[in-house]
Amino acid sequence: MTQKETTNIILKLNEEGWSAKKITAFLTYVAMHNPTEEEVVSIIDQGKEED
């Protein structure tokens, strides 16, 4: 993520009422998480069920 992207995410989430702690946890997850193919397929399948 670029600095501009990170800053815009922080600003928007703060505007939406997210706490600094929650924003930090979210950005850490995005930066550090390495999803497996199985995890991605599962999430996509869940989205199809909700449609």
QUICORKA-V373361 format. One line per field, one symbol per residue. burial: I if it has 24 or more other C-alpha atoms within 12 Angstrom, else O. A space follows every 10 residues. Layout:
# QUICORKA-V373361
burial->???
This chain:
# QUICORKA-V373361
burial->OOOOOOOOOI OOOOOOOOOO OOIOOOOOOO OOOOOOOOOO OOOOOOOOOO O
